[in-house]
Amino acid sequence: MDLKIITCITPDYVDMLHRFLLPEVTTSEVVIHWVNDPWAQHGSVPFLHRAFFKMRQLREYAKTPGHYLFCDADQRFFRDPGEYFASRESEDLDMAFMNEMKGQVCTGVIYFRGNPATEAFFASVVDSMEKRLYADQGAVQFMLRTDPPLKWELLPVKLFVSGWKKHRINIQPETILYHANWTDTLEDKVQKLEMAGRTHESAKAYDAKYGRVEPKRDFSHG
């Protein structure tokens, strides 16, 4: 499978991009969309503008057949995600989202295939954002409740770990990425990403010491 990873960053995220997001992505293509705005607090007007930009970009990508993974820039990869999604390719999954807060979707991580169904879904999300003034996550939640003709699911929380306080302890040797959301400042994000790296190394060391065989591929989902 050729997986294309997409992210949108502002100048404030350049250091995080090179320290945490890019180093472990060894086989998947990474496409970076630059937004020349300063970092903005969640829910602010500049934040909402970038959410519009993100969803419009994903709508355009969905017009072209292929496999895509959108990731916010405040994330740390521990291994290339291409192998995991290749293991799921035969299931014809249209979309998958990071699992956050009791089964709520997080639009900081979105896997999708480019096809008419996902293109229509992203178009509906953009339309909902414009008409109802939703942020991207609220619009996605709203559209998923309309029972769209998609095969979608939530990604496994031990492989795609949210920064929500009850999830961040789930970092395991097989974890693919950690998302440093639920923070107030850029400094907080960097601290959480550094902490996630130490936790991942500790988990691998613990398993090596006590004889657990680290799985080369994880087929669990849901």
Backbone hydrogen bonds in HBPLUS format (Angstrom, degrees):
<---DONOR---> <-ACCEPTOR-->    atom                        ^
c    i                          cat <-CA-CA->   ^        H-A-AA   ^      H-
h    n   atom  resd res      DA  || num        DHA   H-A  angle D-A-AA Bond
n    s   type  num  typ     dist DA aas  dist angle  dist       angle   num
A0029-GLU N   A0003-LEU O   3.21 MM  26  6.54 140.3  2.38 161.6 164.9     1
A0004-LYS N   A0067-HIS O   2.97 MM  63  6.29 163.8  2.00 146.5 151.2     2
A0069-LEU N   A0004-LYS O   2.90 MM  65  6.21 151.3  1.98 151.4 151.3     3
A0005-ILE N   A0029-GLU O   2.68 MM  24  5.96 171.8  1.69 170.0 167.2     4
A0031-VAL N   A0005-ILE O   2.69 MM  26  6.06 163.0  1.72 168.3 174.5     5
A0006-ILE N   A0069-LEU O   2.84 MM  63  6.06 159.9  1.88 140.7 146.0     6
A0071-CYS N   A0006-ILE O   2.87 MM  65  6.21 158.7  1.91 172.7 177.9     7
A0007-THR N   A0031-VAL O   3.03 MM  24  6.45 151.1  2.12 166.4 172.3     8
A0033-HIS N   A0007-THR O   2.85 MM  26  6.19 163.3  1.88 154.9 160.6     9
A0009-ILE N   A0033-HIS O   2.89 MM  24  6.31 154.4  1.96 157.7 165.7    10
A0035-VAL N   A0009-ILE O   2.80 MM  26  5.87 156.3  1.86 158.4 158.6    11
A0013-TYR N   A0010-THR O   2.96 MM   3  5.67 162.0  1.99 125.7 130.9    12
A0014-VAL N   A0011-PRO O   3.35 MM   3  5.61 173.1  2.36 113.0 114.7    13
A0017-LEU N   A0013-TYR O   2.89 MM   4  6.07 157.9  1.94 157.9 164.7    14
A0018-HIS N   A0014-VAL O   3.18 MM   4  6.50 159.1  2.23 153.4 156.5    15
A0019-ARG N   A0015-ASP O   2.94 MM   4  6.06 149.9  2.03 150.2 159.5    16
A0020-PHE N   A0016-MET O   2.85 MM   4  5.55 164.0  1.88 148.6 152.6    17
A0022-LEU N   A0017-LEU O   3.05 MM   5  6.11 162.2  2.08 176.3 173.8    18
A0077-PHE N   A0020-PHE O   3.22 MM  57  6.53 151.4  2.30 143.7 144.3    19
A0025-VAL N   A0022-LEU O   3.04 MM   3  5.44 157.1  2.09 119.7 127.0    20
A0037-ASP N   A0035-VAL O   2.83 MM   2  5.66 140.7  1.99 101.1  91.4    21
A0044-SER N   A0041-GLN O   3.07 MM   3  5.64 163.2  2.10 139.3 140.5    22
A0048-LEU N   A0044-SER O   2.97 MM   4  6.31 154.5  2.03 152.7 159.7    23
A0049-HIS N   A0045-VAL O   2.94 MM   4  6.24 151.2  2.02 151.8 160.3    24
A0050-ARG N   A0046-PRO O   3.10 MM   4  6.37 154.0  2.17 145.1 150.8    25
A0051-ALA N   A0047-PHE O   3.02 MM   4  6.34 143.4  2.16 141.1 151.9    26
A0052-PHE N   A0048-LEU O   3.02 MM   4  6.34 154.3  2.08 149.7 154.9    27
A0053-PHE N   A0049-HIS O   3.05 MM   4  6.36 161.9  2.08 146.3 151.2    28
A0054-LYS N   A0050-ARG O   2.84 MM   4  6.06 158.1  1.88 148.0 153.6    29
A0055-MET N   A0051-ALA O   3.08 MM   4  6.32 170.1  2.09 153.1 154.2    30
A0056-ARG N   A0052-PHE O   2.97 MM   4  6.15 158.4  2.02 155.3 161.6    31
A0057-GLN N   A0053-PHE O   3.00 MM   4  6.17 154.2  2.07 147.3 154.4    32
A0058-LEU N   A0054-LYS O   2.99 MM   4  6.31 159.0  2.04 152.7 158.3    33
A0059-ARG N   A0055-MET O   2.98 MM   4  6.14 151.3  2.06 142.3 150.0    34
A0060-GLU N   A0056-ARG O   3.16 MM   4  6.45 150.4  2.26 141.9 148.9    35
A0060-GLU N   A0057-GLN O   3.08 MM   3  5.18 118.3  2.48  95.4 110.2    36
A0061-TYR N   A0057-GLN O   2.99 MM   4  6.39 157.4  2.05 151.7 158.0    37
A0062-ALA N   A0058-LEU O   2.96 MM   4  6.13 154.6  2.03 148.3 154.7    38
A0063-LYS N   A0060-GLU O   3.18 MM   3  5.52 155.9  2.24 107.2 114.5    39
A0064-THR N   A0061-TYR O   3.01 MM   3  5.76 165.6  2.03 123.7 128.0    40
A0114-GLY N   A0066-GLY O   2.87 MM  48  5.13 157.5  1.92 138.9 145.1    41
A0068-TYR N   A0112-PHE O   2.88 MM  44  5.37 159.9  1.92 162.9 169.4    42
A0112-PHE N   A0068-TYR O   2.94 MM  44  5.37 159.0  1.98 146.1 149.4    43
A0070-PHE N   A0110-ILE O   2.74 MM  40  5.08 160.8  1.77 156.9 153.8    44
A0110-ILE N   A0070-PHE O   2.99 MM  40  5.08 158.9  2.04 138.9 145.1    45
A0072-ASP N   A0108-GLY O   2.85 MM  36  4.98 147.3  1.95 144.6 146.7    46
A0180-ALA N   A0074-ASP O   2.88 MM 106  5.60 161.2  1.92 167.2 173.6    47
A0076-ARG N   A0178-TYR O   2.86 MM 102  5.22 155.0  1.92 149.3 157.6    48
A0178-TYR N   A0076-ARG O   2.89 MM 102  5.22 146.7  2.01 139.6 150.5    49
A0078-PHE N   A0176-ILE O   2.73 MM  98  5.16 170.9  1.74 144.8 146.7    50
A0085-PHE N   A0081-PRO O   3.29 MM   4  6.64 167.7  2.31 162.4 164.0    51
A0086-ALA N   A0082-GLY O   2.91 MM   4  6.03 147.2  2.02 147.2 157.1    52
A0087-SER N   A0083-GLU O   3.07 MM   4  6.30 145.5  2.19 143.9 152.0    53
A0087-SER N   A0084-TYR O   3.09 MM   3  5.24 124.1  2.42  97.2 111.1    54
A0088-ARG N   A0085-PHE O   3.12 MM   3  5.07 145.3  2.24  96.1 106.4    55
A0089-GLU N   A0086-ALA O   3.20 MM   3  5.05 163.0  2.23 102.3 107.5    56
A0091-GLU N   A0088-ARG O   2.96 MM   3  5.64 160.1  2.00 122.2 128.8    57
A0092-ASP N   A0089-GLU O   3.28 MM   3  5.93 171.9  2.29 120.6 122.2    58
A0094-ASP N   A0151-LYS O   2.80 MM  57  5.18 145.3  1.92 143.8 155.0    59
A0113-ARG N   A0094-ASP O   2.95 MM  19  5.37 144.7  2.08 148.9 152.2    60
A0095-MET N   A0151-LYS O   3.25 MM  56  6.59 157.2  2.31 142.4 145.5    61
A0153-GLU N   A0095-MET O   3.21 MM  58  6.72 135.2  2.43 130.2 142.1    62
A0096-ALA N   A0111-TYR O   2.91 MM  15  5.03 144.3  2.04 140.6 140.0    63
A0111-TYR N   A0096-ALA O   2.83 MM  15  5.03 166.2  1.85 151.8 156.0    64
A0097-PHE N   A0153-GLU O   3.06 MM  56  6.62 148.2  2.16 148.3 157.5    65
A0155-LEU N   A0097-PHE O   2.73 MM  58  5.70 168.6  1.74 156.0 156.8    66
A0098-MET N   A0109-VAL O   3.11 MM  11  5.32 143.2  2.25 148.1 147.2    67
A0106-CYS N   A0098-MET O   2.91 MM   8  5.06 138.3  2.09 143.8 147.6    68
A0100-GLU N   A0104-GLN O   2.75 MM   4  5.06 155.3  1.81 160.0 164.4    69
A0104-GLN N   A0100-GLU O   2.75 MM   4  5.06 130.7  1.99 148.3 154.2    70
A0119-GLU N   A0115-ASN O   3.00 MM   4  6.18 162.0  2.03 161.3 167.2    71
A0120-ALA N   A0116-PRO O   2.97 MM   4  6.05 159.7  2.01 142.7 147.9    72
A0121-PHE N   A0117-ALA O   2.98 MM   4  6.19 148.2  2.08 138.9 148.4    73
A0122-PHE N   A0118-THR O   2.94 MM   4  6.16 170.7  1.95 154.6 155.2    74
A0123-ALA N   A0119-GLU O   2.98 MM   4  6.16 154.6  2.05 146.0 153.7    75
A0124-SER N   A0120-ALA O   2.95 MM   4  6.16 151.7  2.03 144.0 151.1    76
A0125-VAL N   A0121-PHE O   2.91 MM   4  6.25 148.0  2.02 148.2 158.1    77
A0126-VAL N   A0122-PHE O   2.95 MM   4  6.21 164.6  1.97 152.8 155.5    78
A0127-ASP N   A0123-ALA O   2.99 MM   4  6.19 159.4  2.04 144.9 151.0    79
A0128-SER N   A0124-SER O   2.86 MM   4  6.03 153.6  1.93 143.6 150.9    80
A0129-MET N   A0125-VAL O   2.89 MM   4  6.17 154.2  1.96 151.0 158.2    81
A0130-GLU N   A0126-VAL O   3.00 MM   4  6.25 153.7  2.07 147.9 154.8    82
A0131-LYS N   A0127-ASP O   2.94 MM   4  6.13 158.4  1.99 150.5 156.2    83
A0132-ARG N   A0128-SER O   2.86 MM   4  5.61 159.2  1.90 145.1 151.2    84
A0133-LEU N   A0129-MET O   2.97 MM   4  4.91 123.8  2.30 122.7 130.1    85
A0139-ALA N   A0135-ALA O   2.99 MM   4  6.19 158.4  2.04 156.6 163.3    86
A0140-VAL N   A0136-ASP O   2.92 MM   4  6.13 157.3  1.97 150.8 156.6    87
A0141-GLN N   A0137-GLN O   2.98 MM   4  6.19 165.6  2.00 149.7 153.6    88
A0142-PHE N   A0138-GLY O   2.94 MM   4  6.09 158.9  1.99 144.1 150.3    89
A0143-MET N   A0139-ALA O   2.92 MM   4  6.14 162.2  1.95 150.2 154.4    90
A0144-LEU N   A0140-VAL O   2.90 MM   4  6.08 155.1  1.97 153.9 160.4    91
A0145-ARG N   A0141-GLN O   3.21 MM   4  6.43 142.5  2.36 142.9 151.7    92
A0145-ARG N   A0142-PHE O   3.22 MM   3  5.35 129.4  2.49  96.4 109.2    93
A0146-THR N   A0143-MET O   3.09 MM   3  5.26 150.5  2.18 101.7 110.7    94
A0147-ASP N   A0144-LEU O   3.21 MM   3  5.63 157.9  2.26 113.6 115.7    95
A0150-LEU N   A0148-PRO O   2.73 MM   2  5.49 138.8  1.90 107.7  94.5    96
A0159-LEU N   A0156-PRO O   3.13 MM   3  5.61 150.8  2.22 110.9 119.4    97
A0160-PHE N   A0156-PRO O   3.00 MM   4  6.16 161.8  2.04 159.9 165.8    98
A0176-ILE N   A0159-LEU O   2.75 MM  17  5.03 151.9  1.83 124.7 134.4    99
A0177-LEU N   A0159-LEU O   3.12 MM  18  6.60 159.1  2.16 160.0 166.4   100
A0161-VAL N   A0177-LEU O   3.00 MM  16  6.25 163.4  2.02 158.9 153.6   101
A0179-HIS N   A0161-VAL O   2.88 MM  18  6.20 159.5  1.92 170.2 176.9   102
A0167-HIS N   A0164-TRP O   2.79 MM   3  5.46 156.9  1.84 127.2 135.2   103
A0168-ARG N   A0164-TRP O   3.18 MM   4  6.21 148.2  2.28 157.3 165.3   104
A0170-ASN N   A0167-HIS O   2.87 MM   3  5.61 165.5  1.89 130.5 133.7   105
A0175-THR N   A0172-GLN O   3.04 MM   3  5.14 163.2  2.06 110.0 115.4   106
A0189-LYS N   A0185-THR O   3.22 MM   4  6.59 151.3  2.31 142.3 149.7   107
A0190-VAL N   A0186-LEU O   3.05 MM   4  6.40 160.6  2.09 154.8 158.7   108
A0191-GLN N   A0187-GLU O   3.03 MM   4  6.27 162.2  2.06 149.2 153.9   109
A0192-LYS N   A0188-ASP O   2.94 MM   4  6.19 157.9  1.99 150.2 156.0   110
A0193-LEU N   A0189-LYS O   2.90 MM   4  6.16 156.2  1.96 152.2 159.0   111
A0194-GLU N   A0190-VAL O   2.92 MM   4  6.14 154.3  1.98 150.6 157.5   112
A0195-MET N   A0191-GLN O   2.88 MM   4  6.06 158.5  1.93 146.2 152.7   113
A0196-ALA N   A0192-LYS O   2.84 MM   4  6.03 152.0  1.92 143.3 151.1   114
A0197-GLY N   A0193-LEU O   3.14 MM   4  6.36 149.5  2.24 138.0 145.2   115
A0198-ARG N   A0194-GLU O   3.10 MM   4  6.47 156.2  2.16 149.8 155.7   116
A0199-THR N   A0195-MET O   2.88 MM   4  6.13 158.4  1.93 152.3 158.7   117
A0200-HIS N   A0196-ALA O   2.91 MM   4  6.08 155.5  1.97 146.2 152.7   118
A0201-GLU N   A0197-GLY O   3.03 MM   4  6.24 160.4  2.07 147.2 152.1   119
A0202-SER N   A0198-ARG O   2.93 MM   4  6.12 155.9  1.99 146.5 153.4   120
A0203-ALA N   A0199-THR O   2.93 MM   4  6.15 153.5  2.00 146.2 153.3   121
A0204-LYS N   A0200-HIS O   3.04 MM   4  6.31 157.4  2.09 148.6 154.2   122
A0205-ALA N   A0201-GLU O   2.94 MM   4  6.14 159.1  1.98 147.7 153.8   123
A0206-TYR N   A0202-SER O   2.86 MM   4  6.02 157.2  1.91 148.2 154.3   124
A0207-ASP N   A0203-ALA O   3.08 MM   4  6.26 164.2  2.11 146.2 150.0   125
A0208-ALA N   A0204-LYS O   2.95 MM   4  6.14 154.5  2.01 146.7 154.2   126
A0209-LYS N   A0205-ALA O   2.95 MM   4  6.11 153.8  2.02 146.9 153.6   127
A0210-TYR N   A0206-TYR O   3.02 MM   4  6.22 156.9  2.08 151.7 157.3   128
A0212-ARG N   A0207-ASP O   2.97 MM   5  4.87 128.4  2.25 139.6 145.3   129
